[in-house]
């Protein structure tokens, strides 16, 4: 799969357009539909992903999208500024699309035209692309919705699960746990001094972090998956630093992974941040957390990518 950061024309392409931030089951189904349509007609498949303005926090960075889609059969992923969607007809022409795959919009087109809430923006984008394609005489293929408990999976559903820390529900909506990909950085090394070395994960500045707390996680390193306990947030038991860090204690693991790119998957919330008094209390609590994580992660695994 080719990943581009500016629009290049791909003649006679099957294309789809959107933000695809959640990469939930609905988004994945749209990609699968796009790939099937393209392969059926012997055409290249192109997914155009609109990148929000700087300062907007996202569930899935463009690099993570490319990673998640690398084995999907997609030919081209284009990550471009959302400003491009201001003229959908020109955008379609620039991509060279001769067939468009669209998701559905269950809202009222007139209601969405002005003053729509932020969560409706992706739906409005689908409507504008569909309207432009119709005006250009380009065939449109509608992608079927994916349902969870009789409700079509949507970004508001994903947002609600994330905000309440329900990562089991988030995983069901997405088809895999919440992923945070990044490089292992050198931290302060305080965990190592007490026999609990942690991997400090460096994340993109615009990456959404889970609410502060301790989580049961799975980490993929060089294709292998390891269970772990991840602390997201400040560390009041250790110092007064206000920075929000993401540190993982990998269970039954002793390798040096500094500088490696890894994938961290958040599976379940264990507890909130606590201020503990002294090293003995910290170690005792961590052992409780490890036991809880092992229980929660029993039977958990990651699907192949």
One Martini backbone bead per residue (centre of mass of N, CA, C, O) as a GRO file, in nm:
protein
  305
    1UNK     BB    1   0.096   0.036   0.023
    2UNK     BB    2   0.034   0.369  -0.044
    3UNK     BB    3   0.155   0.672   0.126
    4UNK     BB    4   0.010   0.993   0.117
    5UNK     BB    5   0.035   1.375   0.168
    6UNK     BB    6  -0.083   1.407  -0.125
    7UNK     BB    7  -0.247   1.461  -0.407
    8UNK     BB    8  -0.288   1.199  -0.646
    9UNK     BB    9  -0.346   1.077  -0.947
   10UNK     BB   10  -0.583   0.799  -1.013
   11UNK     BB   11  -0.677   0.635  -1.262
   12UNK     BB   12  -0.978   0.487  -1.239
   13UNK     BB   13  -1.080   0.503  -0.946
   14UNK     BB   14  -1.160   0.382  -0.637
   15UNK     BB   15  -1.332   0.586  -0.390
   16UNK     BB   16  -1.283   0.730  -0.057
   17UNK     BB   17  -1.422   0.956   0.201
   18UNK     BB   18  -1.268   1.078   0.515
   19UNK     BB   19  -1.163   1.047   0.853
   20UNK     BB   20  -1.139   0.772   1.019
   21UNK     BB   21  -1.057   0.791   1.326
   22UNK     BB   22  -1.173   0.524   1.468
   23UNK     BB   23  -1.163   0.259   1.306
   24UNK     BB   24  -1.420   0.116   1.288
   25UNK     BB   25  -1.632  -0.115   1.162
   26UNK     BB   26  -1.751   0.082   0.957
   27UNK     BB   27  -1.484   0.170   0.829
   28UNK     BB   28  -1.384  -0.116   0.756
   29UNK     BB   29  -1.622  -0.182   0.568
   30UNK     BB   30  -1.565   0.039   0.365
   31UNK     BB   31  -1.286  -0.062   0.280
   32UNK     BB   32  -1.379  -0.343   0.186
   33UNK     BB   33  -1.572  -0.236  -0.029
   34UNK     BB   34  -1.365  -0.083  -0.193
   35UNK     BB   35  -1.180  -0.322  -0.262
   36UNK     BB   36  -1.391  -0.498  -0.400
   37UNK     BB   37  -1.475  -0.300  -0.623
   38UNK     BB   38  -1.193  -0.272  -0.748
   39UNK     BB   39  -1.128  -0.574  -0.805
   40UNK     BB   40  -1.382  -0.637  -0.981
   41UNK     BB   41  -1.273  -0.393  -1.196
   42UNK     BB   42  -0.958  -0.346  -1.208
   43UNK     BB   43  -0.900  -0.123  -0.982
   44UNK     BB   44  -0.795   0.120  -0.795
   45UNK     BB   45  -0.758   0.193  -0.447
   46UNK     BB   46  -0.885   0.493  -0.269
   47UNK     BB   47  -0.804   0.664   0.038
   48UNK     BB   48  -0.940   0.959   0.184
   49UNK     BB   49  -0.784   1.141   0.450
   50UNK     BB   50  -0.884   1.372   0.680
   51UNK     BB   51  -0.697   1.624   0.829
   52UNK     BB   52  -0.690   1.787   1.098
   53UNK     BB   53  -0.614   2.039   1.268
   54UNK     BB   54  -0.407   2.170   1.463
   55UNK     BB   55  -0.493   2.044   1.796
   56UNK     BB   56  -0.634   1.784   1.717
   57UNK     BB   57  -0.763   1.511   1.862
   58UNK     BB   58  -0.692   1.155   1.815
   59UNK     BB   59  -0.728   0.813   1.777
   60UNK     BB   60  -0.598   0.820   1.471
   61UNK     BB   61  -0.334   0.831   1.309
   62UNK     BB   62  -0.198   0.820   1.002
   63UNK     BB   63   0.011   0.602   1.071
   64UNK     BB   64  -0.197   0.407   1.198
   65UNK     BB   65  -0.370   0.369   0.952
   66UNK     BB   66  -0.152   0.244   0.777
   67UNK     BB   67  -0.105   0.003   0.964
   68UNK     BB   68  -0.408  -0.109   0.968
   69UNK     BB   69  -0.411  -0.117   0.624
   70UNK     BB   70  -0.171  -0.288   0.499
   71UNK     BB   71  -0.370  -0.574   0.476
   72UNK     BB   72  -0.648  -0.480   0.308
   73UNK     BB   73  -0.579  -0.409  -0.020
   74UNK     BB   74  -0.501  -0.134  -0.037
   75UNK     BB   75  -0.335   0.097  -0.249
   76UNK     BB   76  -0.430   0.398  -0.139
   77UNK     BB   77  -0.322   0.651   0.094
   78UNK     BB   78  -0.465   0.976   0.166
   79UNK     BB   79  -0.324   1.248   0.346
   80UNK     BB   80  -0.531   1.533   0.397
   81UNK     BB   81  -0.661   1.820   0.416
   82UNK     BB   82  -0.980   1.927   0.508
   83UNK     BB   83  -0.990   2.160   0.296
   84UNK     BB   84  -1.050   1.978   0.044
   85UNK     BB   85  -1.371   1.945   0.114
   86UNK     BB   86  -1.478   2.229   0.014
   87UNK     BB   87  -1.430   2.085  -0.292
   88UNK     BB   88  -1.549   1.794  -0.396
   89UNK     BB   89  -1.527   1.800  -0.704
   90UNK     BB   90  -1.226   1.868  -0.722
   91UNK     BB   91  -1.132   1.628  -0.556
   92UNK     BB   92  -1.229   1.402  -0.739
   93UNK     BB   93  -1.062   1.488  -0.984
   94UNK     BB   94  -0.778   1.473  -0.849
   95UNK     BB   95  -0.801   1.152  -0.794
   96UNK     BB   96  -0.955   1.000  -1.046
   97UNK     BB   97  -1.241   0.921  -0.995
   98UNK     BB   98  -1.503   0.667  -1.119
   99UNK     BB   99  -1.570   0.567  -0.819
  100UNK     BB  100  -1.791   0.566  -0.527
  101UNK     BB  101  -1.760   0.520  -0.176
  102UNK     BB  102  -2.024   0.522   0.073
  103UNK     BB  103  -2.168   0.631   0.343
  104UNK     BB  104  -2.416   0.680   0.559
  105UNK     BB  105  -2.699   0.911   0.631
  106UNK     BB  106  -2.944   0.957   0.897
  107UNK     BB  107  -2.980   1.239   0.847
  108UNK     BB  108  -3.073   1.561   0.769
  109UNK     BB  109  -2.962   1.755   0.525
  110UNK     BB  110  -3.075   2.032   0.622
  111UNK     BB  111  -2.977   2.011   0.918
  112UNK     BB  112  -2.662   1.972   0.833
  113UNK     BB  113  -2.580   2.233   0.679
  114UNK     BB  114  -2.631   2.398   0.957
  115UNK     BB  115  -2.522   2.385   1.280
  116UNK     BB  116  -2.373   2.134   1.325
  117UNK     BB  117  -2.249   1.908   1.498
  118UNK     BB  118  -1.941   1.770   1.512
  119UNK     BB  119  -2.039   1.463   1.468
  120UNK     BB  120  -2.166   1.539   1.171
  121UNK     BB  121  -1.934   1.601   0.972
  122UNK     BB  122  -1.886   1.322   0.833
  123UNK     BB  123  -2.174   1.313   0.711
  124UNK     BB  124  -2.154   1.573   0.544
  125UNK     BB  125  -1.921   1.472   0.370
  126UNK     BB  126  -2.080   1.242   0.238
  127UNK     BB  127  -2.297   1.423   0.108
  128UNK     BB  128  -2.105   1.603  -0.064
  129UNK     BB  129  -1.983   1.374  -0.227
  130UNK     BB  130  -2.243   1.262  -0.346
  131UNK     BB  131  -2.337   1.518  -0.488
  132UNK     BB  132  -2.085   1.554  -0.668
  133UNK     BB  133  -2.098   1.280  -0.810
  134UNK     BB  134  -2.376   1.321  -0.939
  135UNK     BB  135  -2.293   1.578  -1.104
  136UNK     BB  136  -2.052   1.403  -1.253
  137UNK     BB  137  -2.157   1.100  -1.310
  138UNK     BB  138  -2.074   0.917  -1.066
  139UNK     BB  139  -2.070   0.629  -0.932
  140UNK     BB  140  -2.245   0.483  -0.645
  141UNK     BB  141  -2.148   0.312  -0.344
  142UNK     BB  142  -2.315   0.166  -0.082
  143UNK     BB  143  -2.252   0.118   0.249
  144UNK     BB  144  -2.299  -0.083   0.495
  145UNK     BB  145  -2.395  -0.105   0.802
  146UNK     BB  146  -2.288  -0.141   1.143
  147UNK     BB  147  -2.395  -0.332   1.425
  148UNK     BB  148  -2.482  -0.255   1.780
  149UNK     BB  149  -2.746  -0.330   1.935
  150UNK     BB  150  -2.925  -0.207   1.687
  151UNK     BB  151  -2.682   0.003   1.630
  152UNK     BB  152  -2.517   0.215   1.452
  153UNK     BB  153  -2.202   0.266   1.410
  154UNK     BB  154  -2.035   0.545   1.575
  155UNK     BB  155  -1.865   0.808   1.701
  156UNK     BB  156  -2.043   0.865   1.951
  157UNK     BB  157  -2.011   0.578   2.064
  158UNK     BB  158  -1.706   0.587   2.094
  159UNK     BB  159  -1.687   0.836   2.275
  160UNK     BB  160  -1.851   0.728   2.516
  161UNK     BB  161  -1.665   0.488   2.584
  162UNK     BB  162  -1.405   0.652   2.630
  163UNK     BB  163  -1.508   0.859   2.851
  164UNK     BB  164  -1.594   0.605   3.052
  165UNK     BB  165  -1.372   0.367   3.020
  166UNK     BB  166  -1.499   0.150   2.801
  167UNK     BB  167  -1.290  -0.083   2.650
  168UNK     BB  168  -1.477  -0.310   2.576
  169UNK     BB  169  -1.671  -0.149   2.397
  170UNK     BB  170  -1.458  -0.026   2.214
  171UNK     BB  171  -1.360  -0.298   2.097
  172UNK     BB  172  -1.628  -0.383   1.969
  173UNK     BB  173  -1.655  -0.131   1.776
  174UNK     BB  174  -1.354  -0.174   1.644
  175UNK     BB  175  -1.223  -0.488   1.665
  176UNK     BB  176  -1.016  -0.352   1.866
  177UNK     BB  177  -0.816  -0.221   2.063
  178UNK     BB  178  -0.677   0.046   2.180
  179UNK     BB  179  -0.428   0.226   2.003
  180UNK     BB  180  -0.069   0.287   2.078
  181UNK     BB  181   0.184   0.428   1.886
  182UNK     BB  182   0.546   0.398   1.947
  183UNK     BB  183   0.830   0.501   2.119
  184UNK     BB  184   1.077   0.405   2.329
  185UNK     BB  185   1.168   0.587   2.610
  186UNK     BB  186   1.349   0.767   2.820
  187UNK     BB  187   1.323   0.801   3.148
  188UNK     BB  188   1.381   0.816   3.495
  189UNK     BB  189   1.410   0.509   3.617
  190UNK     BB  190   1.243   0.437   3.884
  191UNK     BB  191   1.143   0.143   3.839
  192UNK     BB  192   1.422   0.001   3.830
  193UNK     BB  193   1.503   0.063   4.137
  194UNK     BB  194   1.234  -0.142   4.222
  195UNK     BB  195   1.192  -0.381   4.000
  196UNK     BB  196   0.995  -0.189   3.783
  197UNK     BB  197   1.022  -0.171   3.473
  198UNK     BB  198   0.943   0.075   3.224
  199UNK     BB  199   0.768   0.174   2.933
  200UNK     BB  200   0.811   0.475   2.759
  201UNK     BB  201   0.569   0.629   2.562
  202UNK     BB  202   0.585   0.783   2.254
  203UNK     BB  203   0.363   1.032   2.133
  204UNK     BB  204   0.165   1.197   1.957
  205UNK     BB  205   0.046   1.513   2.023
  206UNK     BB  206  -0.264   1.424   1.898
  207UNK     BB  207  -0.307   1.195   2.099
  208UNK     BB  208  -0.533   1.012   2.256
  209UNK     BB  209  -0.587   0.966   2.592
  210UNK     BB  210  -0.671   0.811   2.840
  211UNK     BB  211  -0.781   0.823   3.123
  212UNK     BB  212  -0.664   0.846   3.413
  213UNK     BB  213  -0.475   0.543   3.489
  214UNK     BB  214  -0.510   0.186   3.516
  215UNK     BB  215  -0.414  -0.076   3.279
  216UNK     BB  216  -0.492  -0.336   3.076
  217UNK     BB  217  -0.242  -0.474   2.851
  218UNK     BB  218  -0.119  -0.496   2.513
  219UNK     BB  219   0.201  -0.583   2.355
  220UNK     BB  220   0.366  -0.523   2.048
  221UNK     BB  221   0.681  -0.697   1.968
  222UNK     BB  222   0.797  -0.810   1.693
  223UNK     BB  223   0.504  -0.983   1.688
  224UNK     BB  224   0.481  -0.994   1.992
  225UNK     BB  225   0.278  -1.073   2.283
  226UNK     BB  226   0.221  -0.873   2.586
  227UNK     BB  227   0.158  -0.838   2.901
  228UNK     BB  228   0.014  -0.554   3.101
  229UNK     BB  229   0.082  -0.243   3.284
  230UNK     BB  230  -0.079   0.080   3.262
  231UNK     BB  231   0.022   0.420   3.310
  232UNK     BB  232  -0.196   0.708   3.302
  233UNK     BB  233  -0.023   0.996   3.401
  234UNK     BB  234   0.036   1.088   3.697
  235UNK     BB  235   0.284   1.067   3.997
  236UNK     BB  236   0.217   1.127   4.322
  237UNK     BB  237   0.408   0.900   4.462
  238UNK     BB  238   0.685   1.028   4.326
  239UNK     BB  239   0.584   1.317   4.213
  240UNK     BB  240   0.503   1.666   4.083
  241UNK     BB  241   0.448   1.597   3.804
  242UNK     BB  242   0.221   1.709   3.532
  243UNK     BB  243   0.278   1.502   3.341
  244UNK     BB  244   0.157   1.283   3.085
  245UNK     BB  245   0.210   0.949   3.105
  246UNK     BB  246   0.318   0.629   2.935
  247UNK     BB  247   0.344   0.332   3.134
  248UNK     BB  248   0.491  -0.002   3.104
  249UNK     BB  249   0.446  -0.317   3.258
  250UNK     BB  250   0.599  -0.597   3.165
  251UNK     BB  251   0.522  -0.927   3.170
  252UNK     BB  252   0.759  -1.146   3.155
  253UNK     BB  253   1.002  -0.922   3.105
  254UNK     BB  254   1.374  -0.841   2.993
  255UNK     BB  255   1.414  -0.646   2.766
  256UNK     BB  256   1.566  -0.424   2.541
  257UNK     BB  257   1.349  -0.140   2.398
  258UNK     BB  258   1.493   0.099   2.327
  259UNK     BB  259   1.364   0.263   2.033
  260UNK     BB  260   1.119   0.106   1.987
  261UNK     BB  261   0.846   0.007   1.805
  262UNK     BB  262   0.514   0.003   1.940
  263UNK     BB  263   0.210  -0.166   2.054
  264UNK     BB  264  -0.065  -0.038   2.240
  265UNK     BB  265  -0.332  -0.212   2.418
  266UNK     BB  266  -0.644  -0.126   2.551
  267UNK     BB  267  -0.861  -0.329   2.758
  268UNK     BB  268  -0.864  -0.225   3.079
  269UNK     BB  269  -0.981  -0.099   3.368
  270UNK     BB  270  -0.857  -0.083   3.704
  271UNK     BB  271  -0.772   0.224   3.804
  272UNK     BB  272  -0.700   0.496   3.961
  273UNK     BB  273  -0.533   0.747   4.086
  274UNK     BB  274  -0.279   0.723   4.348
  275UNK     BB  275  -0.170   0.820   4.672
  276UNK     BB  276   0.121   0.695   4.809
  277UNK     BB  277   0.306   0.575   5.104
  278UNK     BB  278   0.562   0.467   4.982
  279UNK     BB  279   0.720   0.192   4.855
  280UNK     BB  280   0.557  -0.038   4.985
  281UNK     BB  281   0.278   0.055   4.878
  282UNK     BB  282   0.345   0.050   4.581
  283UNK     BB  283   0.423  -0.250   4.555
  284UNK     BB  284   0.156  -0.365   4.662
  285UNK     BB  285  -0.030  -0.236   4.445
  286UNK     BB  286   0.107  -0.353   4.195
  287UNK     BB  287   0.046  -0.649   4.261
  288UNK     BB  288  -0.260  -0.614   4.244
  289UNK     BB  289  -0.264  -0.511   3.952
  290UNK     BB  290  -0.136  -0.757   3.819
  291UNK     BB  291  -0.353  -0.960   3.904
  292UNK     BB  292  -0.583  -0.813   3.758
  293UNK     BB  293  -0.461  -0.820   3.473
  294UNK     BB  294  -0.438  -1.125   3.441
  295UNK     BB  295  -0.740  -1.177   3.464
  296UNK     BB  296  -0.844  -0.993   3.234
  297UNK     BB  297  -0.634  -1.124   3.006
  298UNK     BB  298  -0.769  -1.381   2.995
  299UNK     BB  299  -0.796  -1.471   2.653
  300UNK     BB  300  -0.640  -1.249   2.537
  301UNK     BB  301  -0.600  -1.114   2.202
  302UNK     BB  302  -0.463  -1.044   1.887
  303UNK     BB  303  -0.523  -0.967   1.586
  304UNK     BB  304  -0.421  -0.988   1.290
  305UNK     BB  305  -0.273  -0.747   1.046
   0.00000   0.00000   0.00000
